[in-house]
């Protein structure tokens, strides 16, 4: 089975150690972006993953493309052109100082692409799962159009649509996100919504904003999930990461899914976080892997949260772990049953 993901991959610049951007004169350069991260994760887990984006015809575009190819992602339909690769600066937090991201992605090749650039009949040929996030929709009106065209094609051709709501307040408002969600959700089969994503992206209250007590609110998350499938009966699975965050480094992680009207809860992991970025993408990839390999609902959510917490131990956007590592971590020393 084949998965296609659609979004923007950027150059990621990170100050050394725990330095702030203001005190840095050197940056570690890597590449990342939500949907690219998902494709790399799936490929490293042995799955057939393809990625569609647009890169500039320069050395940065070549380098980003090479990163995807190095990890086995199918890049045969990546578009080239435009003026620049988007950039984001990642400032790692510590203790009570949170992690921060600064975007420099305006006028990137992908952001300036047009809806008609993407031939979905060709791009979705042979595809079984189509994955995108709210980040991609937030970039431009043209990309919103492209996504809506894609999901309508998917519905007509029985391709499963996976939507990670992935709200980013630096990119759009809750009103804009909810307006888009109302248009796209009738075509979505699997919905991922973590923490504030529920209300900001879907207009459904499931979380009160207290990040220290997210896991304690699992009953309200369940109610939010029920509302999603009630409003959008085409959506057979809703999944969320639940967290109790005590500081940047120390937190507890768990996951909850509603699949075919039955709830599944993962163990809770007590985590000392090395780098808190892209764990949601790792979770989404783990969830899809579960579908591809016919995992039952319990094994699927356990596998997905195991992949997610392993990402917290890896520097960079990409979850450089294998299927065996994820399976071996399920219910490991850092996890406790409810």
C-alpha positions as CSV (number, residue, x, y, z in Angstrom):
1,X,0.0,0.0,0.0
2,X,1.1,3.5,-0.7
3,X,0.9,6.8,1.3
4,X,1.2,10.3,-0.3
5,X,1.9,13.3,1.9
6,X,1.5,16.9,0.7
7,X,3.2,20.0,2.3
8,X,6.2,22.2,2.7
9,X,9.7,21.1,3.6
10,X,11.9,23.9,5.0
11,X,15.5,24.5,6.0
12,X,15.6,24.3,9.8
13,X,18.2,26.5,11.6
14,X,18.9,25.8,15.2
15,X,21.3,27.6,17.6
16,X,23.9,25.5,19.2
17,X,23.1,23.8,22.6
18,X,20.4,25.8,24.4
19,X,21.5,29.2,23.1
20,X,18.9,31.8,22.1
21,X,18.7,33.2,18.6
22,X,19.8,36.6,20.0
23,X,23.2,35.2,21.2
24,X,23.9,32.8,18.3
25,X,26.4,33.3,15.5
26,X,26.2,29.8,14.2
27,X,23.2,27.5,13.4
28,X,22.8,23.8,12.8
29,X,21.2,23.3,9.4
30,X,18.8,20.4,8.8
31,X,15.5,20.0,6.9
32,X,11.9,19.3,8.1
33,X,8.2,20.0,7.7
34,X,5.1,18.2,9.0
35,X,4.2,16.1,6.0
36,X,7.8,15.5,5.0
37,X,8.5,14.2,8.5
38,X,5.6,11.8,8.1
39,X,6.9,10.4,4.8
40,X,10.4,9.9,6.2
41,X,9.0,8.1,9.3
42,X,6.9,5.8,7.2
43,X,9.7,5.0,4.9
44,X,12.1,4.2,7.7
45,X,9.4,1.9,9.1
46,X,9.4,0.0,5.8
47,X,6.3,1.5,4.2
48,X,5.9,2.9,0.7
49,X,5.8,6.6,1.2
50,X,5.8,9.4,-1.4
51,X,5.9,13.2,-0.9
52,X,4.7,16.1,-3.0
53,X,5.9,19.7,-2.6
54,X,7.7,22.3,-4.6
55,X,11.4,23.1,-4.2
56,X,13.4,25.9,-5.9
57,X,15.9,25.0,-8.6
58,X,19.0,25.8,-6.5
59,X,21.4,24.0,-4.1
60,X,19.1,24.3,-1.1
61,X,16.3,22.6,-3.1
62,X,18.7,19.9,-4.2
63,X,19.8,19.4,-0.6
64,X,16.3,19.1,0.7
65,X,15.4,16.7,-2.0
66,X,18.5,14.6,-1.3
67,X,17.5,14.4,2.4
68,X,14.2,12.8,1.4
69,X,15.8,10.4,-1.0
70,X,18.4,9.4,1.5
71,X,15.7,8.0,3.7
72,X,13.8,6.2,0.9
73,X,10.9,8.6,0.2
74,X,9.5,8.6,-3.3
75,X,10.2,12.1,-4.6
76,X,9.4,11.4,-8.3
77,X,6.6,13.9,-8.4
78,X,8.2,16.8,-6.4
79,X,7.9,20.0,-8.4
80,X,10.8,22.4,-9.0
81,X,10.7,26.1,-9.5
82,X,10.1,29.4,-7.7
83,X,12.5,31.6,-5.9
84,X,13.4,30.2,-2.5
85,X,13.2,27.5,0.1
86,X,11.2,28.4,3.3
87,X,13.2,28.6,6.5
88,X,12.3,28.2,10.1
89,X,14.5,28.9,13.2
90,X,14.1,26.5,16.1
91,X,15.0,27.8,19.5
92,X,15.2,25.0,22.0
93,X,13.7,25.8,25.4
94,X,14.8,24.8,28.9
95,X,13.0,24.5,32.2
96,X,10.4,27.2,32.4
97,X,11.5,28.9,29.1
98,X,9.5,27.3,26.3
99,X,10.7,26.2,22.9
100,X,10.2,28.9,20.2
101,X,9.9,28.9,16.4
102,X,10.5,31.8,14.0
103,X,9.2,31.4,10.5
104,X,10.9,32.9,7.4
105,X,8.7,31.2,4.7
106,X,7.0,34.0,2.9
107,X,7.4,33.9,-0.9
108,X,8.8,30.3,-0.8
109,X,8.5,28.1,-3.9
110,X,5.8,26.1,-2.2
111,X,3.8,29.0,-0.8
112,X,3.7,30.6,-4.3
113,X,2.5,27.5,-6.1
114,X,-0.9,27.5,-7.7
115,X,-3.7,24.9,-7.2
116,X,-3.5,23.9,-10.9
117,X,0.2,23.0,-10.5
118,X,-0.9,19.8,-8.8
119,X,-2.3,17.1,-11.2
120,X,-4.1,15.0,-8.6
121,X,-5.2,12.3,-11.1
122,X,-1.5,11.7,-11.7
123,X,-0.2,12.3,-8.2
124,X,-2.8,10.0,-6.5
125,X,-2.5,7.2,-9.0
126,X,-1.9,4.0,-7.0
127,X,-2.2,5.8,-3.7
128,X,-4.1,4.3,-0.8
129,X,-3.7,7.0,1.9
130,X,-3.4,10.8,1.4
131,X,-2.0,12.8,4.3
132,X,-1.9,16.6,4.9
133,X,-2.0,19.0,7.8
134,X,-3.6,22.3,8.8
135,X,-0.1,23.9,8.4
136,X,-0.3,23.4,4.6
137,X,-3.8,24.8,4.4
138,X,-2.7,27.9,6.4
139,X,0.0,28.8,3.9
140,X,-2.2,30.2,1.1
141,X,-5.6,30.3,-0.6
142,X,-4.2,28.4,-3.5
143,X,-3.0,25.5,-1.3
144,X,-6.4,25.4,0.3
145,X,-7.9,24.9,-3.1
146,X,-5.3,22.3,-4.0
147,X,-6.2,20.3,-0.8
148,X,-9.9,20.5,-1.4
149,X,-9.5,19.3,-5.0
150,X,-7.3,16.4,-3.8
151,X,-9.7,15.2,-1.1
152,X,-12.7,15.3,-3.5
153,X,-10.7,13.1,-5.9
154,X,-9.8,10.8,-3.0
155,X,-13.5,10.4,-2.1
156,X,-14.4,9.5,-5.6
157,X,-11.6,6.9,-5.8
158,X,-11.8,5.4,-2.4
159,X,-8.5,6.8,-1.1
160,X,-8.4,7.2,2.7
161,X,-7.8,10.9,3.7
162,X,-5.8,11.6,6.9
163,X,-6.0,15.2,8.2
164,X,-3.7,16.4,11.1
165,X,-5.4,19.6,12.2
166,X,-2.1,20.8,13.5
167,X,-3.1,24.4,14.4
168,X,-0.4,27.1,14.2
169,X,-1.4,30.4,15.7
170,X,1.5,32.2,14.0
171,X,0.1,31.2,10.6
172,X,-3.7,31.8,10.9
173,X,-6.6,32.5,13.3
174,X,-9.0,30.0,14.8
175,X,-11.8,31.5,12.6
176,X,-9.8,30.8,9.5
177,X,-8.8,27.3,10.6
178,X,-12.4,26.4,11.4
179,X,-13.7,27.8,8.2
180,X,-11.3,25.5,6.3
181,X,-12.1,22.5,8.5
182,X,-15.8,22.8,7.7
183,X,-15.0,22.5,4.0
184,X,-12.5,19.7,4.2
185,X,-13.8,17.5,7.1
186,X,-16.7,16.0,5.0
187,X,-14.0,14.2,3.0
188,X,-11.7,13.2,6.0
189,X,-11.6,9.6,7.2
190,X,-8.9,9.9,9.9
191,X,-8.6,13.1,12.0
192,X,-5.7,13.9,14.3
193,X,-6.4,16.7,16.9
194,X,-4.1,17.4,19.9
195,X,-4.5,19.8,22.8
196,X,-5.7,23.2,21.5
197,X,-6.2,21.8,17.9
198,X,-9.6,20.6,18.8
199,X,-11.1,24.0,19.5
200,X,-8.9,26.2,17.3
201,X,-9.2,24.0,14.2
202,X,-12.6,22.2,14.7
203,X,-14.5,24.6,17.0
204,X,-15.0,21.7,19.4
205,X,-14.2,22.2,23.1
206,X,-12.1,19.2,24.4
207,X,-9.3,20.8,26.3
208,X,-9.2,23.7,28.8
209,X,-5.6,24.9,27.9
210,X,-4.0,23.6,31.1
211,X,-0.9,21.8,29.7
212,X,0.0,20.4,33.1
213,X,-3.2,18.4,33.2
214,X,-4.0,17.3,29.7
215,X,-4.1,13.6,30.5
216,X,-6.5,14.3,33.3
217,X,-9.0,15.6,30.8
218,X,-9.4,12.4,28.8
219,X,-13.1,12.3,29.4
220,X,-13.5,15.7,27.7
221,X,-11.3,14.6,24.9
222,X,-13.6,11.5,24.4
223,X,-16.6,13.8,24.3
224,X,-14.8,16.0,21.7
225,X,-14.1,12.9,19.6
226,X,-17.7,11.8,19.7
227,X,-18.7,15.2,18.4
228,X,-16.3,14.9,15.5
229,X,-17.7,11.6,14.3
230,X,-21.3,12.8,15.0
231,X,-20.7,15.9,12.8
232,X,-18.7,14.0,10.2
233,X,-19.8,10.4,9.9
234,X,-17.3,9.8,7.1
235,X,-14.6,10.1,9.8
236,X,-14.0,6.6,11.2
237,X,-11.0,7.4,13.4
238,X,-10.1,10.4,15.7
239,X,-6.9,10.3,17.6
240,X,-5.1,12.7,20.1
241,X,-1.9,12.9,22.1
242,X,-2.6,13.8,25.7
243,X,0.1,15.4,27.8
244,X,0.9,16.6,31.3
245,X,3.8,19.0,30.8
246,X,5.7,20.0,33.9
247,X,8.6,21.7,32.2
248,X,10.2,21.7,28.7
249,X,12.2,18.6,29.7
250,X,9.8,16.7,32.0
251,X,6.3,15.5,31.0
252,X,4.0,12.6,30.7
253,X,2.6,11.4,27.4
254,X,-0.3,9.3,26.4
255,X,-2.7,8.8,23.5
256,X,-6.4,8.2,22.9
257,X,-8.2,7.1,19.8
258,X,-11.8,6.6,18.8
259,X,-11.8,4.0,16.0
260,X,-15.1,2.6,14.6
261,X,-16.9,3.9,17.7
262,X,-14.6,2.2,20.2
263,X,-12.1,4.0,22.4
264,X,-8.5,2.9,22.9
265,X,-6.0,4.3,25.4
266,X,-2.3,3.9,25.4
267,X,0.0,3.6,28.4
268,X,1.4,6.8,29.9
269,X,5.1,7.5,29.3
270,X,7.2,9.5,31.8
271,X,9.5,11.4,29.5
272,X,12.7,13.5,29.9
273,X,12.5,15.3,26.6
274,X,15.6,16.0,24.5
275,X,13.9,18.0,21.8
276,X,10.2,18.7,21.7
277,X,9.5,19.0,18.0
278,X,7.6,16.9,15.4
279,X,6.3,14.3,17.9
280,X,2.8,14.8,16.5
281,X,4.1,14.0,13.0
282,X,5.7,10.8,14.4
283,X,2.4,9.9,16.0
284,X,0.5,10.4,12.8
285,X,3.0,8.2,10.9
286,X,2.6,5.6,13.6
287,X,-1.1,5.6,13.3
288,X,-1.0,5.2,9.5
289,X,1.5,2.4,9.9
290,X,-1.0,0.7,12.1
291,X,-3.6,0.9,9.3
292,X,-1.2,-0.3,6.7
293,X,-0.3,-3.4,8.7
294,X,-3.9,-4.2,10.0
295,X,-3.1,-3.5,13.6
296,X,-6.1,-3.6,15.9
297,X,-7.1,-0.4,17.6
298,X,-5.2,-1.1,20.8
299,X,-1.9,-2.0,19.1
300,X,-2.3,0.9,16.7
301,X,-2.6,3.5,19.4
302,X,0.2,1.9,21.5
303,X,2.5,1.8,18.4
304,X,1.7,5.5,17.5
305,X,2.5,6.9,21.0
306,X,5.6,4.8,21.2
307,X,6.8,6.3,17.9
308,X,5.8,9.8,19.2
309,X,7.8,9.6,22.4
310,X,10.8,8.1,20.7
311,X,10.9,11.3,18.6
312,X,11.3,13.3,21.8
313,X,14.7,11.7,22.1
314,X,15.9,12.6,18.6
315,X,17.4,15.9,17.4
316,X,15.9,17.4,14.3
317,X,12.5,17.1,12.7
318,X,12.9,13.6,11.4
319,X,12.0,10.6,13.5
320,X,15.0,8.4,12.7
321,X,13.8,5.2,14.3
322,X,12.7,1.8,12.8
323,X,9.6,-0.3,13.2
324,X,11.6,-2.7,15.5
325,X,12.6,0.2,17.8
326,X,9.1,1.4,18.0
327,X,7.7,-2.1,18.8
328,X,10.4,-2.7,21.4
329,X,9.6,0.6,23.1
330,X,5.9,-0.2,23.5
331,X,5.2,-0.6,27.2
332,X,8.9,-0.1,28.0
333,X,10.5,1.1,31.2
334,X,9.3,4.7,30.7
335,X,5.7,3.6,30.3
336,X,3.1,2.8,33.0
337,X,-0.3,1.3,32.5
338,X,-3.3,3.1,33.6
